[in-house]
Amino acid sequence: MIVGRGSLSWLIVRDLAARLPVMVLPRWLKSRTQPVVFASMALVPIIVGEELVWRGVVQATQVQRRGVWRGVALAAVVYAQVHVPLASPVLVAAGFVCGLAWGTLRAMTASLVPALVAHLLWNMVVLVWLPLYVP
């Protein structure tokens, strides 16, 4: 979880607040969640960068070398493998499925915009909305 109660940033600030003798704390530390606006703003440049690299460079290179569908599939496999160090098989599987979906959007439209929008919506739901509203 990136935002909200239990997220790494929330835990770090809470731990610092407990250990330091004097610290000015942000108001959101007392609430259940961090502001969604800040999380949303952080996601946009991250996702733009990811799409430029994964669909704009990695997939484009593989499509040129191996053809459209093999290139999309190989780029999705590599994208999923990047998630292996996080030690979550679910995250690796989600990375593969999302990589295929976003790669297919890129291949079918010849544009990064649909993949970028789909990636942004996915991350907003999974990283911002679900932690706020699903117990």
Z-matrix of the N, CA and C atoms (Angstrom, degrees):
N
C 1 1.451
C 2 1.526 1 107.75
N 3 1.307 2 117.37 1 129.80
C 4 1.451 3 121.44 2 -177.95
C 5 1.518 4 111.90 3 -93.24
N 6 1.322 5 117.25 4 -38.16
C 7 1.459 6 120.38 5 -179.92
C 8 1.513 7 109.56 6 -120.40
N 9 1.302 8 115.29 7 162.87
C 10 1.452 9 119.91 8 175.34
C 11 1.514 10 113.36 9 92.69
N 12 1.315 11 114.48 10 173.32
C 13 1.461 12 121.92 11 -179.57
C 14 1.519 13 108.95 12 -59.81
N 15 1.322 14 116.13 13 128.91
C 16 1.446 15 120.95 14 -178.50
C 17 1.519 16 113.37 15 95.78
N 18 1.339 17 117.58 16 -9.01
C 19 1.457 18 119.93 17 177.61
C 20 1.521 19 109.12 18 -71.45
N 21 1.316 20 115.54 19 161.46
C 22 1.454 21 119.93 20 -177.75
C 23 1.525 22 111.54 21 -60.70
N 24 1.337 23 117.31 22 -44.51
C 25 1.473 24 119.15 23 -179.16
C 26 1.529 25 110.90 24 -64.08
N 27 1.324 26 116.78 25 -39.57
C 28 1.469 27 120.83 26 178.53
C 29 1.522 28 110.33 27 -63.56
N 30 1.338 29 116.36 28 -44.68
C 31 1.463 30 120.50 29 -179.90
C 32 1.529 31 112.29 30 -64.55
N 33 1.327 32 117.05 31 -39.40
C 34 1.465 33 120.71 32 179.59
C 35 1.524 34 110.63 33 -63.19
N 36 1.328 35 116.46 34 -48.36
C 37 1.467 36 119.82 35 -179.31
C 38 1.522 37 110.22 36 -64.59
N 39 1.334 38 117.58 37 -41.50
C 40 1.461 39 120.31 38 178.51
C 41 1.528 40 111.20 39 -62.18
N 42 1.346 41 116.84 40 -41.72
C 43 1.456 42 121.32 41 179.24
C 44 1.532 43 110.77 42 -65.21
N 45 1.332 44 116.15 43 -42.97
C 46 1.469 45 119.72 44 177.07
C 47 1.523 46 110.90 45 -61.58
N 48 1.318 47 116.03 46 -42.27
C 49 1.469 48 119.99 47 -179.88
C 50 1.521 49 111.34 48 -61.99
N 51 1.315 50 116.94 49 -35.21
C 52 1.458 51 120.56 50 -179.43
C 53 1.527 52 112.24 51 -74.74
N 54 1.327 53 118.00 52 -28.67
C 55 1.463 54 121.43 53 -173.59
C 56 1.529 55 114.91 54 -97.63
N 57 1.324 56 116.96 55 -30.48
C 58 1.459 57 119.50 56 -176.78
C 59 1.526 58 110.44 57 -84.00
N 60 1.351 59 117.29 58 141.12
C 61 1.460 60 119.51 59 -179.26
C 62 1.525 61 113.28 60 -66.49
N 63 1.328 62 117.54 61 -36.58
C 64 1.457 63 121.21 62 179.84
C 65 1.521 64 108.23 63 -138.37
N 66 1.310 65 115.09 64 126.97
C 67 1.463 66 119.30 65 177.68
C 68 1.515 67 108.41 66 -155.61
N 69 1.332 68 116.20 67 132.59
C 70 1.454 69 120.88 68 175.37
C 71 1.519 70 106.65 69 -81.83
N 72 1.310 71 116.06 70 120.12
C 73 1.458 72 120.65 71 -175.23
C 74 1.516 73 111.37 72 -100.18
N 75 1.321 74 116.38 73 142.33
C 76 1.463 75 118.79 74 174.09
C 77 1.519 76 109.69 75 -69.11
N 78 1.331 77 116.43 76 150.96
C 79 1.457 78 121.43 77 -178.33
C 80 1.522 79 112.85 78 -61.45
N 81 1.351 80 116.44 79 -33.56
C 82 1.455 81 118.87 80 -175.82
C 83 1.527 82 112.46 81 -67.10
N 84 1.333 83 118.66 82 -15.76
C 85 1.459 84 120.09 83 179.05
C 86 1.525 85 111.08 84 -64.72
N 87 1.327 86 116.45 85 -29.77
C 88 1.461 87 119.99 86 179.46
C 89 1.527 88 111.86 87 -82.29
N 90 1.320 89 117.06 88 -14.96
C 91 1.457 90 120.00 89 179.82
C 92 1.529 91 109.44 90 -91.02
N 93 1.315 92 115.54 91 174.03
C 94 1.463 93 120.00 92 -179.39
C 95 1.516 94 112.71 93 -75.47
N 96 1.315 95 118.49 94 -23.67
C 97 1.463 96 120.42 95 -174.61
C 98 1.515 97 111.08 96 -138.95
N 99 1.313 98 114.89 97 157.51
C 100 1.457 99 121.01 98 172.24
C 101 1.518 100 107.39 99 -81.62
N 102 1.320 101 117.81 100 162.54
C 103 1.467 102 119.30 101 179.90
C 104 1.531 103 111.75 102 -62.37
N 105 1.310 104 115.09 103 130.60
C 106 1.453 105 121.57 104 -179.44
C 107 1.527 106 110.64 105 -65.70
N 108 1.305 107 117.49 106 -31.68
C 109 1.463 108 121.03 107 -178.18
C 110 1.519 109 110.99 108 -59.69
N 111 1.322 110 117.57 109 -44.29
C 112 1.459 111 120.17 110 -179.36
C 113 1.518 112 111.38 111 -65.18
N 114 1.311 113 116.93 112 -41.70
C 115 1.459 114 120.44 113 178.14
C 116 1.522 115 110.51 114 -63.31
N 117 1.316 116 116.56 115 -42.00
C 118 1.455 117 121.13 116 179.57
C 119 1.520 118 111.26 117 -63.53
N 120 1.323 119 115.81 118 -41.86
C 121 1.467 120 119.81 119 179.65
C 122 1.523 121 110.98 120 -65.27
N 123 1.304 122 118.05 121 -34.89
C 124 1.463 123 121.31 122 179.95
C 125 1.523 124 111.04 123 -71.51
N 126 1.320 125 117.68 124 -32.42
C 127 1.461 126 120.53 125 -177.61
C 128 1.521 127 113.12 126 -67.68
N 129 1.316 128 118.16 127 -35.46
C 130 1.464 129 120.89 128 -174.31
C 131 1.528 130 112.20 129 -59.11
N 132 1.334 131 120.92 130 -55.31
C 133 1.467 132 118.35 131 -179.72
C 134 1.529 133 113.18 132 -65.92
N 135 1.324 134 117.27 133 -31.60
C 136 1.462 135 120.07 134 178.42
C 137 1.521 136 110.16 135 -65.07
N 138 1.311 137 117.05 136 -46.13
C 139 1.462 138 120.79 137 -178.06
C 140 1.516 139 111.63 138 -70.12
N 141 1.318 140 117.50 139 -38.20
C 142 1.462 141 120.05 140 175.80
C 143 1.527 142 109.12 141 -58.92
N 144 1.327 143 116.80 142 -45.55
C 145 1.462 144 120.65 143 178.58
C 146 1.517 145 112.17 144 -62.52
N 147 1.325 146 117.21 145 -44.91
C 148 1.465 147 120.52 146 178.92
C 149 1.520 148 111.47 147 -60.95
N 150 1.311 149 117.44 148 -45.24
C 151 1.467 150 119.96 149 -179.29
C 152 1.523 151 111.70 150 -66.76
N 153 1.317 152 117.14 151 -38.75
C 154 1.466 153 119.04 152 177.25
C 155 1.525 154 111.04 153 -61.16
N 156 1.337 155 116.10 154 -40.39
C 157 1.467 156 119.84 155 -179.37
C 158 1.523 157 111.35 156 -76.34
N 159 1.344 158 117.60 157 -55.46
C 160 1.471 159 119.96 158 -171.02
C 161 1.510 160 113.65 159 -73.54
N 162 1.304 161 118.68 160 -49.94
C 163 1.465 162 119.64 161 -179.84
C 164 1.520 163 111.65 162 -89.59
N 165 1.332 164 117.34 163 -30.97
C 166 1.458 165 120.28 164 -177.61
C 167 1.517 166 114.34 165 -79.30
N 168 1.339 167 118.07 166 -34.46
C 169 1.463 168 120.80 167 -177.73
C 170 1.529 169 111.38 168 -111.97
N 171 1.336 170 117.26 169 -60.02
C 172 1.468 171 121.06 170 -174.72
C 173 1.528 172 110.82 171 -60.97
N 174 1.323 173 116.71 172 -53.79
C 175 1.463 174 118.89 173 -178.73
C 176 1.520 175 111.65 174 -65.24
N 177 1.317 176 117.56 175 -42.85
C 178 1.470 177 119.77 176 -179.12
C 179 1.527 178 110.56 177 -59.44
N 180 1.322 179 117.44 178 -40.94
C 181 1.460 180 121.29 179 178.76
C 182 1.524 181 110.81 180 -64.82
N 183 1.326 182 117.04 181 -44.62
C 184 1.466 183 120.70 182 -179.23
C 185 1.526 184 111.70 183 -67.86
N 186 1.310 185 117.87 184 -35.71
C 187 1.465 186 121.48 185 177.49
C 188 1.522 187 109.95 186 -64.76
N 189 1.322 188 117.62 187 -41.51
C 190 1.471 189 120.68 188 177.83
C 191 1.524 190 111.58 189 -63.50
N 192 1.322 191 117.12 190 -38.43
C 193 1.466 192 121.40 191 -176.52
C 194 1.525 193 113.71 192 -82.81
N 195 1.332 194 117.66 193 -35.24
C 196 1.464 195 120.51 194 -169.25
C 197 1.527 196 114.76 195 -121.20
N 198 1.304 197 118.03 196 -3.74
C 199 1.458 198 120.36 197 -175.82
C 200 1.525 199 109.57 198 97.65
N 201 1.331 200 115.36 199 167.03
C 202 1.463 201 120.34 200 -171.52
C 203 1.518 202 112.64 201 -61.69
N 204 1.318 203 118.43 202 -59.40
C 205 1.465 204 119.32 203 -170.06
C 206 1.516 205 112.69 204 -74.75
N 207 1.321 206 117.77 205 -34.04
C 208 1.468 207 118.88 206 174.40
C 209 1.526 208 110.36 207 -67.75
N 210 1.318 209 116.20 208 -38.71
C 211 1.465 210 120.35 209 178.13
C 212 1.515 211 112.23 210 -64.17
N 213 1.338 212 116.65 211 -42.30
C 214 1.466 213 121.30 212 177.92
C 215 1.532 214 109.59 213 -63.07
N 216 1.337 215 116.25 214 -45.73
C 217 1.467 216 120.36 215 -178.42
C 218 1.525 217 111.37 216 -64.33
N 219 1.327 218 117.42 217 -44.48
C 220 1.462 219 120.10 218 -179.66
C 221 1.530 220 111.15 219 -65.65
N 222 1.312 221 117.61 220 -40.64
C 223 1.466 222 120.65 221 177.64
C 224 1.529 223 110.24 222 -62.54
N 225 1.338 224 117.50 223 -37.80
C 226 1.471 225 121.18 224 178.09
C 227 1.526 226 110.91 225 -67.22
N 228 1.325 227 117.63 226 -38.33
C 229 1.467 228 121.21 227 177.48
C 230 1.521 229 110.14 228 -63.45
N 231 1.317 230 116.79 229 -45.91
C 232 1.474 231 120.69 230 179.74
C 233 1.524 232 110.48 231 -64.66
N 234 1.333 233 117.14 232 -41.44
C 235 1.461 234 121.79 233 177.75
C 236 1.530 235 110.19 234 -60.12
N 237 1.334 236 117.15 235 -41.82
C 238 1.464 237 120.98 236 178.49
C 239 1.528 238 110.89 237 -66.18
N 240 1.335 239 117.46 238 -38.86
C 241 1.461 240 121.08 239 -178.90
C 242 1.518 241 112.52 240 -63.80
N 243 1.304 242 117.18 241 -28.94
C 244 1.469 243 120.55 242 177.98
C 245 1.525 244 110.61 243 -62.42
N 246 1.330 245 116.88 244 -25.78
C 247 1.458 246 121.43 245 -178.89
C 248 1.536 247 113.21 246 -85.82
N 249 1.322 248 118.14 247 -7.63
C 250 1.471 249 122.02 248 -178.28
C 251 1.529 250 112.56 249 -57.71
N 252 1.351 251 120.54 250 -43.45
C 253 1.470 252 119.21 251 -179.85
C 254 1.533 253 114.61 252 -59.47
N 255 1.316 254 117.98 253 -16.53
C 256 1.461 255 120.54 254 178.70
C 257 1.528 256 111.61 255 -78.23
N 258 1.332 257 116.98 256 -4.65
C 259 1.467 258 124.34 257 173.85
C 260 1.527 259 113.70 258 57.38
N 261 1.318 260 116.58 259 38.26
C 262 1.457 261 121.26 260 177.51
C 263 1.531 262 108.61 261 -129.42
N 264 1.330 263 117.21 262 104.63
C 265 1.468 264 119.53 263 178.13
C 266 1.531 265 112.50 264 -57.54
N 267 1.316 266 116.82 265 -33.18
C 268 1.463 267 120.24 266 178.60
C 269 1.529 268 110.16 267 -64.95
N 270 1.323 269 116.49 268 -42.02
C 271 1.464 270 120.35 269 179.07
C 272 1.524 271 111.23 270 -66.58
N 273 1.316 272 117.41 271 -38.71
C 274 1.469 273 121.09 272 177.53
C 275 1.532 274 109.66 273 -63.98
N 276 1.335 275 116.60 274 -45.64
C 277 1.466 276 120.41 275 178.73
C 278 1.533 277 111.07 276 -63.18
N 279 1.326 278 116.34 277 -42.71
C 280 1.471 279 120.17 278 177.92
C 281 1.521 280 110.07 279 -63.42
N 282 1.327 281 116.92 280 -39.56
C 283 1.468 282 120.41 281 177.26
C 284 1.516 283 111.77 282 -61.07
N 285 1.332 284 116.65 283 -40.24
C 286 1.463 285 120.12 284 178.99
C 287 1.526 286 111.08 285 -66.81
N 288 1.324 287 116.41 286 -48.53
C 289 1.467 288 120.24 287 -178.73
C 290 1.531 289 110.77 288 -63.35
N 291 1.332 290 116.35 289 -45.27
C 292 1.477 291 119.64 290 178.40
C 293 1.520 292 110.64 291 -65.50
N 294 1.329 293 116.81 292 -40.19
C 295 1.468 294 120.29 293 177.31
C 296 1.521 295 111.25 294 -59.14
N 297 1.328 296 116.85 295 -41.74
C 298 1.474 297 120.19 296 176.39
C 299 1.527 298 111.22 297 -64.49
N 300 1.325 299 116.02 298 -44.61
C 301 1.471 300 119.67 299 -178.50
C 302 1.523 301 111.30 300 -64.07
N 303 1.331 302 116.74 301 -49.57
C 304 1.461 303 119.64 302 -178.24
C 305 1.524 304 110.86 303 -69.17
N 306 1.327 305 116.67 304 -34.82
C 307 1.461 306 120.31 305 177.03
C 308 1.519 307 111.78 306 -66.03
N 309 1.332 308 115.96 307 -38.31
C 310 1.464 309 120.37 308 177.55
C 311 1.524 310 110.60 309 -66.03
N 312 1.326 311 116.47 310 -41.58
C 313 1.472 312 119.39 311 175.93
C 314 1.521 313 110.84 312 -58.60
N 315 1.317 314 116.14 313 -44.25
C 316 1.468 315 120.98 314 179.32
C 317 1.527 316 110.66 315 -62.80
N 318 1.329 317 116.43 316 -44.53
C 319 1.462 318 120.43 317 -178.09
C 320 1.529 319 112.30 318 -67.47
N 321 1.331 320 116.84 319 -39.35
C 322 1.465 321 120.33 320 -176.23
C 323 1.522 322 113.12 321 -77.08
N 324 1.334 323 117.21 322 -28.10
C 325 1.464 324 119.65 323 -176.38
C 326 1.526 325 113.55 324 -105.19
N 327 1.337 326 116.55 325 -13.84
C 328 1.466 327 121.68 326 -175.98
C 329 1.531 328 111.36 327 58.84
N 330 1.336 329 115.98 328 28.83
C 331 1.455 330 121.64 329 179.66
C 332 1.522 331 109.13 330 -140.42
N 333 1.320 332 115.52 331 147.37
C 334 1.462 333 119.69 332 175.72
C 335 1.525 334 112.89 333 -81.58
N 336 1.320 335 117.11 334 -17.56
C 337 1.470 336 120.96 335 -173.49
C 338 1.530 337 113.11 336 -60.51
N 339 1.336 338 120.70 337 -49.41
C 340 1.471 339 118.55 338 -179.96
C 341 1.534 340 112.84 339 -61.17
N 342 1.308 341 117.51 340 -41.00
C 343 1.466 342 120.60 341 178.13
C 344 1.528 343 110.35 342 -65.32
N 345 1.310 344 116.34 343 -40.00
C 346 1.458 345 120.78 344 179.58
C 347 1.532 346 111.03 345 -64.04
N 348 1.307 347 116.97 346 -43.92
C 349 1.467 348 121.04 347 179.91
C 350 1.535 349 110.08 348 -65.88
N 351 1.338 350 116.97 349 -43.87
C 352 1.464 351 120.32 350 179.24
C 353 1.527 352 110.69 351 -63.23
N 354 1.328 353 117.02 352 -41.41
C 355 1.467 354 122.26 353 178.75
C 356 1.528 355 110.12 354 -63.77
N 357 1.309 356 117.13 355 -43.17
C 358 1.462 357 121.17 356 179.24
C 359 1.526 358 111.18 357 -63.83
N 360 1.324 359 116.97 358 -45.20
C 361 1.467 360 120.14 359 178.66
C 362 1.530 361 111.03 360 -62.60
N 363 1.326 362 117.07 361 -42.73
C 364 1.470 363 121.20 362 178.31
C 365 1.527 364 110.53 363 -58.74
N 366 1.321 365 116.60 364 -50.22
C 367 1.459 366 119.69 365 -178.05
C 368 1.527 367 112.31 366 -65.90
N 369 1.325 368 117.18 367 -35.91
C 370 1.464 369 119.30 368 177.41
C 371 1.526 370 110.32 369 -62.81
N 372 1.326 371 117.14 370 -42.83
C 373 1.465 372 120.44 371 179.85
C 374 1.524 373 110.57 372 -67.64
N 375 1.320 374 117.05 373 -49.55
C 376 1.462 375 121.03 374 -172.85
C 377 1.531 376 112.95 375 -75.16
N 378 1.318 377 117.19 376 -39.18
C 379 1.471 378 119.97 377 -173.89
C 380 1.526 379 114.78 378 -97.35
N 381 1.323 380 117.23 379 -20.88
C 382 1.475 381 119.43 380 -177.29
C 383 1.528 382 110.82 381 -115.43
N 384 1.321 383 117.87 382 -56.95
C 385 1.450 384 120.73 383 -172.98
C 386 1.534 385 112.77 384 -69.36
N 387 1.327 386 118.55 385 -51.98
C 388 1.472 387 120.77 386 -177.89
C 389 1.532 388 113.25 387 -58.53
N 390 1.360 389 118.72 388 -46.15
C 391 1.469 390 116.89 389 178.28
C 392 1.530 391 113.75 390 -61.87
N 393 1.322 392 117.39 391 -26.23
C 394 1.463 393 120.01 392 -179.91
C 395 1.519 394 112.77 393 -80.20
N 396 1.318 395 116.96 394 -36.27
C 397 1.459 396 119.64 395 -168.96
C 398 1.525 397 116.16 396 -114.69
N 399 1.313 398 118.09 397 -11.58
C 400 1.460 399 120.36 398 178.72
C 401 1.524 400 108.84 399 -105.22
N 402 1.326 401 117.32 400 122.60
C 403 1.469 402 119.23 401 -176.98
C 404 1.520 403 113.24 402 -68.21
